């Protein structure tokens, strides 16, 4: 059998999310090997996996610091008593009350947050004072991603304005460089060097103002390999744990392997060159153009149309396929694909061993 095949596949409904736990463990091990003994340099982002058991696998290897994007992901990490969690999102409105609940409910976990404007910093400070709590925060700096984060030339003003606020302490900079996506490793590393120099210059400027050291968090799965030679920053890869078709082809130099697939069945033979499988928008991330999935056991199949429950696929010869045939698919983008499923079927050595809840796909767990 191929590594991805499941001996009891006839009992598994489709579409389903399949996690190959031993391969995920291998990806975690490879990440740790890349940073050597400096495991505290790692702050994995859990937005990809959203599964407590996967996070526990990382904790069991000594990884103590994590990043997340939602309150539910933070709660999942709190339940695991993860030592240090950065919520890498701007928290406003009711999320500030939920942040308070996180801090009170999970005292074993140290939560921190981001600010990129004085209004957010002031709001966080106000609610922390009201609740007799304190929190550390990072200034979110836009170094090229262009979605959130303050521009570097305005960061000093924000830092000096935030410093006097009570119950919130700026302890570092968050400089996500997910825009670096060059396939050529030399070009990618040169771009990583350039954004690091920009971020480090800002850090040193703020350290001179404050007379204290500041942490620096950079890099996702795209660019982290260009930063791990630096010993004074943390990196935040997330996709590495499952990997996907997009990153596998963009970054062939990185050592990670597919550890999460979707399974689907042919449900209709349309004509001599076209079939339909049950892998619609609701079952695989649909934000990218076609193809959004590639099939390991049907490599020449070409997705050409998709709706909520259906994926229409062009094949060379439909007579070679049958209704009910199983295809194993690698999503182009695994992170939002995982978020479409309530549970993941766990497979080792071609056998189903258990089911894990994708607990943090929820908008709310309890808080």
PyMOL commands that set and color helices and strands:
alter all, ss='L'
color gray80, all
select helices_A, chain A and resi 9-11+21-35+39-41+52-60+71-79+94-105+118-130+152-163+185-210+224-226+239-241+245-250+318-320+334-338+359-361
alter helices_A, ss='H'
color red, helices_A
select strands_A, chain A and resi 16-20+43-45+65-68+84-90+110-115+135-142+150-151+168-175+215-218+234-235+260-271+274-277+293-295+302-306+311-314+326-331+343-348+351-357
alter strands_A, ss='S'
color yellow, strands_A
deselect
rebuild
show_as cartoon
